[in-house]
Amino acid sequence: MKFVFQFARIVAFCLLGEILAAVLPLPIPASVYGLLLMVAALKLGLLKLEQVRETGLFLTGIFPLLFVPAASGVMELGSQLAEVFIPVLIAIIPITALVMAVTGSVAQHFTARQEVEKS
Amino acid sequence: MSEFLQHCGSWGVFATLAAYALGVLINRKTKLALFNPLLMGSIFMIVFLRCFAIPYADYSSSAAPVNWLLAPATVSLAIPLYEKWDLLEKNVGAILAAILAGVITSLGSVLVIAWVLNMQRANAVTLLPKSVTTAIGMDIAETLGGTAALAGAVIILTGIAGSLLAETVCKVCHITHPIAKGLALGTSAHAVGTSKALEMGEVEGAISGLAIAVAGVLTAVLAPVAANFLP
């Protein structure tokens, strides 16, 4: 029964997120609202970690599997993708590596500096 | 047969699990990063549908429950985030600076290729949100006059590429701090990258999950500005 309750609580946050996304005019999707609401509820003590933890970690553990149906949708876009093949390829591989390198390096620089200041 | 597949609610879910499981097995046997379970699972799925001439729409409606679970899974990223809250508070400046730098790099590089390759505006705006989560990115692309479905495909392919490149990029650029790794993955490769970050460690996963949300919102705000600079 524990898992039923945990899952119900998580889905309740999804629902709250969907309601917020429908009401507020911001470009934020429902699941991100749900995430922020759950963090807030945990911080405020309205929700205890053990009331969602096991089911939640199960769900985050199977994340890549959940993308299979959406990723298979690429098959529908054959001709459209072929048309923009070169730019898409550049966007997907080198630009992603560049974004990763820039974000990581900036973070590495700041966190390293902070640790030096502390010591 | 096709009538059965249209009304049967389990085959899509089962086929998804089977294709993914096969991907996991191959990944374990070969230990090659390129044989990523999501990439392999999706390829098997596409091959299967093509071989039996099953329309994608039939599969996607039968596998809808799997797709729906993305919502509670995204919400559950709150759990690792909450567990690592202290770390987040201590590094809030670094986190925001890094994500902002990543988002600007992403939008800026798309602008550069759009100019250099003389891309059509509709295609260029479709590529702008490529590093953010599908839920936000597809919406941005459509609002700016791009194609949502194409944006979705580019976003997922970006995520897969990001997971595959992660180890190499971190090594080459000397990104060693768990927070820096998490930010790099979440900002460049959204939720697919986050699943890679979760494999690397708890801190990486938690921070990557946060980066999805922050990068998504920043991109939603900055992409319309970037679109103004398109040829």
Interface residues (C-beta under 8 A of the other chain):
Chain A: F7 I10 V11 F13 C14 G17 P27 I28 P29 A30 S31 V32 G34 L35 L36 M38 V39 L42 K43 L49 V52 R53 T55 G56 L57 L59 T60 G61 I62 F63 P64 L65 L66 F67 V68 P69 A70 A71 S72 G73 V74 M75 E76 L77 Q80 L81 E83 V84 I86 P87 V88 I90 A91 I92 I93 I95 T96 A97 L98 V99 M100 A101 V102 T103 G104 S105 V106 A107 Q108 F110 T111 A112 Q114
Chain B: G12 T16 L17 A19 Y20 N36 P37 L38 L39 G41 S42 M45 I46 L49 R50 Y56 Y59 S60 A63 A64 V66 N67 L69 L70 A71 P72 A73 T74 V75 S76 L77 A78 I79 P80 L81 Y82 E83 W85 K90 N91 G93 A94 I95 A97 A98 I99 A101 G102 T105 S106 S109 V110 I113 A114 L117 M119 N123 A124 T126 L127 K130 S131 T133 T134 A135 I136 D139 I140 T143 T147 A149 L150 G152 A153 V154 I156 L157 T158 G159 I160 A161 G162 L165 A166 V169 C170 V172 C173 H174 I175 T176 H177 I179 A180 K181 L183 A184 L185 T187 S188 A189 A191 V192 T194 S195 L198 G205 G209 A211 I212 A213 G216 V217 A220 V221
